[in-house]
């Protein structure tokens, strides 16, 4: 998986907006448990909160369901937020070393440029370049619409996991090899996943069900530097700049 250039990020963002109506988006982030056998003398390191042994696949997917980057091999007992902060991609994001495009005004607006962002669920920490949903139940209409729009765009990574698991049946059952070899198998499946999608296109029926389990949201925190960005996106989705999309507030 080549490291995206600034132009690559812009192309990913353009496709995201066309397919999901979420502007300035560079990818959807999520982590999944891949079942494995319990390695010798590993204690509870690989034993996750769902009571089985696993390694973690952390991935960022684009709107074409292809993986932009992956990190494989974290212990099953760890949570999304901690894994992402410690993986190479997370460190590069927080260290501002990803060659991201400069902030750009959102579509149909001419001022107040906003940063390009990745999107994740409530397991991830809020950051200038990483948006998560508003927490809580008693939300305003603006915040509920933002959560809906973010969830709608974030489905791309869930669909990518679905296609991955349904294409490569080795992921349907515990992988009966040592952890280092398990990591290699998972990486190979992700590379082949991208290759097949580029060659054959997307078959959404393959994404309907999959056997990869979510990671719990332990160890999360809110980074205050991303609050204004999220609020601006939320206001934008209810403003005249987003009239191309019809909302139904549930």
Secondary structure, 3 states (H helix, E strand, C coil): CCCCCHHHHHHHHHHHHHHHCCCCEEEEEEEEEEEECCCCCCCCCCECCCCCEEEEEEEEECCCCCEEEEEEEEECCCCHHHHHHHCHHHHHHHCCCCCCCCCECCCCCCCCCECCEEECCCCCCEECCEECCCCCCCCCHHHHHHHHHHHHHHHHHHHHHHHHHHHCHHHHCCECCCHHHHHHHHHHHHHHHHHHHHHHCCCHHHHCCCCCEECCCCCCCECHHHHHHHHHHHHHHCCHHHCCCCCCCC
